């Protein structure tokens, strides 16, 4: 059912029911078939999401276009596909909520399809605007493809998402605001369920056989803890870099045995973490932060992010350094780790 929008581009302006339909349809046509506003300032990621839209059979809209569309009467359907807790905190006025995730890429649960049809309504010609968190979020693209497959003919993805909308209102996205734990603070205490029992226990030096363990149980002086989410595009790109860093640490005489590395899947179930590690061939142990407890305690940093932490004399872990975004050259990161360790050891 994909490709409806390409057909619309060759046909007459779409019909829209209700009062003011003709004016709304005219406004929609002018907005959709115009080039992106401020084309000279098109962000670097626009070409990538445009390619995804071309393949999925939907259109993408920028900040000014979404603002104009939402001001039209009657208004389009606006669908927020972030998790319900993010939607509950704040969302674009008038938006409905139905969470999509990476597991929806290949198949869509029939119950979710029915719920989407109920939310969007029976009018397949009514414009549907879909957004998630930011341009790094894959959820809106997944939802847009399914909307096209379900027969909706005017599917519009707003890739800038909630963060883009906040910027449009002159507000700062939560992840960009100051706050959260930093160097010198204690890393949150937590218990994690062992997923790959034999290898994880051996690598982390766990002495007991209980299903879960605390970070304090790990036999190491230092930990390198990465936080990721399967729907985070940057997180997916970082897998190879983190695998290389894991091997660098394991092969470094000064760090081997003293530093261990692990990852936390933010919002992931145990089975999702196991599948992710298997499919992406992650070399180090991964665990589920299902309820996002650690993520929340850290101040909900933008993913991907990693923390270098040191065991203290009181059995807790202190943050020495925080590495946000793309880690780049792993050799440079290794040097940064050693510098942080040397600074921590200095009197």
C-alpha positions, 0 to 999 in steps of 0.5 A, a space after each residue: 500500500 506504499 506510494 500513495 503520496 507519490 500518486 497524490 503528487 500527480 493528481 488533484 489536491 486531496 479532498 477533506 471533509 467538514 467545514 473549511 475543507 477546501 481552504 484546508 486542502 489548499 493550505 495543505 497542498 501549498 505546504 506539502 509541495 513547497 520545498 523545506 522552509 529555510 532550505 539553505 539551513 537544512 540540517 545535515 540529517 535531513 537527507 537521511 530522513 528524506 531517503 527513508 521517507 522516499 522508501 516508505 512512501 510518506 512525506 517529511 515536514 519541517 518546523 514551519 510546515 508543521 506549525 502551519 498545518 496544525 493551525 489549519 481548520 480542520 486540523 490534521 491528526 497528530 500522533 505522538 509515538 513516544 513511550 507513554 511516560 514521555 507523552 505524559 510529561 509533555 507533548 505537542 498540544 492536541 497530540 494522541 499517543 500510541 507507542 511504537 518501538 524497534 520491535 515493530 519494524 518487521 511486524 505490527 501487532 494486530 491489537 496495535 494496528 486496531 488501536 492506531 485505526 481507532 485513534 486516527 479515524 476512518 478518513 484515510 484522506 485526513 492528514 496524519 502527522 507523526 512525531 517522536 522525540 528527535 531526529 535521532 528517534 526511529 519510532 516516527 519512521 516506523 509508525 509512518 511506514 505502517 500508516 502508509 501500509 494501512 492505507 492512510 494517504 497523507 502520512 507526514 513525518 515530523 522528524 525534528 520531533 518533540 525537541 524540535 517543537 520545543 525549540 520552535 517555541 523558544 524552549 530548551 529540550 530537557 536533555 540539553 538542560 543542566 542537571 543530572 549526575 556529573 563527575 564526583 557524584 556517586 553512580 546510582 546503586 542498582 541490582 541487575 539480572 544476570 542474562 548470560 549466566 556463565 560468561 557474565 559471571 566469569 567476566 564480572 567475577 561474581 562469587 554468588 549464584 543468585 539471579 541478580 547482583 549489585 554493582 558492588 559485587 563486581 570484582 573490579 576497581 573501575 567500571 565503564 558503563 554504557 547506556 543505550 536504547 534500541 530505538 536510538 540511532 546513535 546507539 546502534 552506530 556505536 556498537 562497533 566502537 564500544 566493541 573495539 574499546 572493550 578489546 582495547 581495555 582487555 588487551 591493555 596491561 594497566 587495565 586488564 582485570 582492573 576495569 570491566 565494561 557493561 551496558 544497560 538497555 534503557 527501558 528494555 526487557 531482559 529478552 530484548 537485551 539478550 536478542 540485541 546482544 546476539 544480533 549486534 554481536 556485542 562483546 561485553 555483558 548487557 543488562 536491562 534497565 527495564 524501569 529506567 531507574 538508573 536512567 532517571 537517577 542519572 538525570 535522563 541523559 541523552 543517549 548514547 552515553 557512558 560513565 567511567 566509575 571507580 569503586 570507593 572505600 565505602 563500597 560505592 561507585 564514584 563517577 570519574 568521567 562522562 562520555 556523551 554521544 559518539 566516542 570517536 577514536 577508541 585509542 583517544 578514549 583509552 588515553 582519556 580513561 587512563 588520564 582520569 584514572 591517574 588523576 583519581 590516584 593522585 594525592 
